[in-house]
Amino acid sequence: MKFDLAFEQLINSHLKKRKGERHRRLKEGLGHGEKLFLEKVWWPAFGHFNYLHPEYEIQDFKDGYRFIDFAYIRRPFRVAFEIDGYSTHCRDLSRRQFADHLLRQNHLILDGWDVMRFSYDDIKEKPRMCQQMLQQWMGRWFGDETNLGDLNPLEKELMRLALRLGRSITPTDAREQLGIGRDKSRVLLKNLVEKGWLQPAGGQYRVRSYTPNLKGKKLLW
């Protein structure tokens, strides 16, 4: 399925379930930054919009209501994704608005939400970095549910470790967590790169770490 069709289905499915202000806001359409996040970051990273709710209404700490750009709700997790433009969330805020902005986020966390924020500039200029952050977060909680059918048992364990770490994985991580030798750890990491599950994360001449490469993979999350 192509992005445009999947995006249309996402919006229409939520419009059918909403009334009042929740319906009106979504019908007006997502902002440019929010749609760009879906097109350049979320869709390439996962290939679907399961569990994702655009313009999600919540009750805030002042007993009013506010909207999260995107909410990912999959028990037991709730994640708020916010897309921040520099002018909207920094330069144009008064001191009081800035303080209120931080309080709202703190109360979200106290209410049991995780919060991830992405700048418009990073979405536009560094989409792959944003994709990797999402994949690492998702793998940290749902790594056991990833379809790793083409890997051998040791490769699967190493890949699950890479998904859970939330950072680049190194040969040292592989040795310490799996109890294997240096040569074996390097061979396993190289195999995962060749099979398209990992990609080099740093080192111009010598690769020292790797990040998950989930683009095009069939995932269960």
C-alpha positions in Angstrom: 0.0 0.0 0.0 1.2 3.5 -0.8 1.5 6.3 1.7 -1.2 8.5 0.2 -3.8 5.7 0.4 -2.8 4.6 3.9 -2.9 8.3 5.1 -6.4 8.8 3.7 -7.6 5.6 5.4 -6.1 6.7 8.7 -7.8 10.0 8.7 -11.2 8.7 7.5 -11.2 5.9 10.0 -10.7 8.4 12.9 -13.2 10.9 11.5 -15.9 8.2 11.6 -15.3 7.7 15.3 -15.2 11.3 16.4 -17.7 14.1 17.1 -17.6 17.7 18.1 -14.3 19.4 18.5 -12.3 16.2 18.0 -14.0 15.7 14.6 -13.6 19.4 13.6 -9.9 19.6 14.3 -9.1 16.4 12.4 -11.4 17.4 9.5 -9.5 20.7 9.2 -6.4 18.6 8.4 -3.1 17.9 9.9 -0.4 20.6 9.8 2.4 20.4 7.3 4.9 19.2 10.0 2.6 16.6 11.3 1.9 15.1 7.8 5.6 15.3 7.0 6.3 13.3 10.2 4.0 10.5 9.0 5.3 10.5 5.4 9.1 10.8 6.0 9.4 9.2 9.4 6.6 6.9 10.6 5.6 5.3 7.3 9.2 4.5 6.2 9.9 3.1 9.7 6.9 0.8 10.1 4.8 0.7 6.9 1.5 1.1 8.8 -0.4 3.3 11.2 -1.6 0.7 13.7 -2.3 2.0 17.2 -1.6 5.6 16.0 -4.2 8.4 16.8 -3.8 11.8 15.1 -4.9 14.9 17.0 -5.7 12.9 20.1 -7.7 14.8 22.8 -6.7 14.5 26.5 -7.7 16.2 29.7 -4.9 18.4 30.9 -3.8 19.4 34.4 -6.0 22.5 34.4 -9.2 20.4 33.9 -9.3 21.7 30.4 -8.6 19.8 27.2 -5.7 19.8 24.8 -4.6 17.8 21.7 -1.6 15.7 21.2 -0.2 15.7 17.7 -0.1 11.9 17.7 -0.9 9.3 20.4 0.4 5.7 20.1 -1.8 3.7 22.4 -1.1 0.0 22.8 -1.6 -1.5 26.2 0.1 -1.0 28.6 1.9 1.9 26.8 0.8 5.3 25.8 3.2 7.6 23.9 2.6 11.2 23.0 4.5 12.3 19.8 4.8 16.1 19.4 6.1 17.9 16.3 7.7 21.2 17.2 8.4 24.0 14.9 11.0 26.5 16.2 8.8 29.6 15.9 5.8 27.9 17.4 7.4 26.2 20.4 10.3 28.5 21.2 10.7 32.0 19.7 7.1 33.1 19.9 6.3 31.9 23.4 6.0 34.3 26.3 7.6 33.3 29.6 4.2 32.2 31.0 3.4 30.2 27.9 6.8 28.5 28.0 6.3 27.5 31.7 2.8 26.2 30.9 4.2 24.3 28.0 6.7 22.5 30.2 4.1 21.8 33.0 1.8 20.2 30.5 4.5 17.8 29.4 5.4 17.0 33.0 1.8 16.2 33.8 1.5 14.0 30.8 4.4 12.0 32.2 2.9 11.9 35.6 -0.3 10.5 34.1 1.7 7.6 32.7 2.5 8.8 29.2 5.9 8.6 27.5 6.7 11.7 25.5 8.8 11.9 22.3 9.3 15.3 20.6 10.7 15.8 17.1 11.7 19.2 15.6 10.4 20.0 12.2 13.9 20.6 11.0 15.0 17.1 12.0 12.0 15.6 10.3 12.8 17.4 7.1 16.6 17.2 7.1 17.3 14.1 9.2 14.4 11.7 8.6 16.5 8.6 8.9 17.7 9.6 12.3 14.1 10.1 13.5 13.1 6.7 12.0 15.9 5.0 14.0 14.8 6.6 17.2 11.3 5.4 16.7 12.4 1.9 15.8 14.7 1.7 18.8 11.9 2.9 21.1 9.5 0.3 19.6 12.1 -2.4 19.8 12.8 -1.7 23.4 9.3 -2.7 24.4 8.1 -4.9 21.6 11.3 -6.5 20.4 10.1 -10.0 21.3 7.2 -9.6 18.9 9.4 -8.9 15.9 9.3 -11.5 13.0 12.9 -12.7 12.9 12.2 -15.9 11.0 15.1 -15.7 8.7 17.7 -15.6 11.5 19.3 -18.4 13.5 18.8 -18.5 17.3 21.9 -16.6 18.2 21.3 -13.9 15.5 17.7 -13.5 16.9 19.0 -13.0 20.4 21.5 -10.4 19.2 18.9 -8.6 17.1 16.4 -8.5 20.0 19.2 -7.0 22.1 19.8 -4.4 19.4 16.1 -3.5 19.4 15.9 -3.1 23.1 19.1 -1.1 23.8 17.7 2.2 22.6 21.2 3.1 21.2 23.7 1.7 18.8 24.9 -1.9 19.6 28.6 -2.7 19.7 30.7 -5.9 19.6 31.2 -5.4 23.4 27.5 -5.5 23.9 27.2 -8.7 22.0 30.1 -10.4 24.0 28.8 -9.3 27.4 25.1 -10.0 26.9 25.4 -13.2 24.9 28.5 -14.6 26.5 30.4 -15.1 23.3 33.9 -14.4 22.1 35.2 -11.3 20.2 35.5 -13.1 16.9 32.0 -14.6 17.2 30.4 -11.3 18.1 31.9 -9.6 15.0 30.8 -12.5 12.7 27.3 -12.3 14.1 27.1 -8.5 13.6 28.5 -8.8 10.1 25.9 -11.5 9.3 23.1 -9.2 10.5 24.4 -6.4 8.3 24.6 -8.7 5.3 21.1 -9.9 5.9 19.8 -6.3 6.1 18.9 -6.3 9.8 21.6 -4.0 11.0 23.5 -1.1 9.4 26.7 0.7 10.4 26.2 3.6 12.8 29.6 5.2 12.9 33.2 5.0 11.9 34.3 6.2 8.5 37.1 3.6 8.1 36.3 1.1 10.8 32.7 0.3 11.9 32.4 0.3 15.7 28.6 0.2 16.2 25.4 -0.7 14.5 21.7 0.3 14.5 18.6 -1.7 13.5 17.6 -1.4 9.9 13.9 -2.3 9.9 12.9 -0.7 6.6 10.8 -3.1 4.6 10.8 -5.7 7.3 7.6 -7.5 8.2 7.0 -6.6 11.9 4.4 -7.7 14.3 4.1 -4.4 16.2 
